[in-house]
Amino acid sequence: MASANTGFFLTIEGCEGAGKTTAVNVIKQWLDSRSIEFTETREPGGTPMAENLRSLLLDHGDEKVADITELLLMFAARSQNLFHNIEPALKQGRVVLCDRFTDATFAYQGGGRQLGVQQIATLETLVQGERRPDMTILLDVEPEVGLARARSRAAEQGGQLDRIEQEAMDFFSRVRNAYLERARQYPEQFEIIDAGQPLEVVKTQLLEVLERRLGDR
Ligand code: Z5A
């Protein structure tokens, strides 16, 4: 359990349509209800420059993005977010709530793009030093289910899927497997919630995790 006055770095992960946005809102309400001070951010993004990098990464363009370029831009954005948001907030003893972090790189670039673990781990140390999430909530869902949700949401909003969302199903199966492998490797960091369940069940389990891990703040 985390005690008050110590920063706490909480990240949310999952494949597309797992319900991260929904979960982030539940967590924010819970933190507010406890008067726990928090900083919310997301990756890639979180600062003006990192948000520009996000657009470069997700927008469709004519120029094919090399896998290594994608990897380096993810870490470039992360470096900005750590410098401007995450590290200062943790030093002030705040909870940092981050929608995706480096486990997404291990899952998408490592698993999805098959870049492997080693070079990502090297960049992780370069960019983050010792910094790792204190807790990661992994919303685990079958890629077919998550993508169907993401597609229907995009259709409802009249938008289109972003560049990465347009990958083939086996890409997302590798992403999911890489996430589950990370969770197996770091059981103290990860809390897995079955996000294929109805929203109310997911929400109840989320609140149980928050009480257990952050309840004494
Ligand atoms: N990326 C990467 O490759 N490497 C990295 O290092 C990082 C990121 C950090 C942007 O991420 C992209 O960047 C992402 C990975 C890559 N890949 N893509 N594309 P993002 O997090 O900003 O975007 P996203 O993954 O596409 O998020 P999303 O589509 O917004 O998913 P979500 O937030 O998990 O879903 P949601 O909006 O909460 O829910 C989707 C819909 O499903 C919505 O209508 C909900 O009402 C519904 N929903 C949610 N939960 C349920 C349940 N339980 N039942 C029924 N319906 C539900």
Residues whose N, C-alpha, C, O or C-beta is under 5 A from the ligand:
A	BS01	Z5A	G14 C15 E16 G17 A18 G19 K20 T21 T22 E43 P44 M74 R100 F101 A104 T105 Y108 R149 A150 R153 D162 I164 E165 A195 Q197 P198 L199 V202
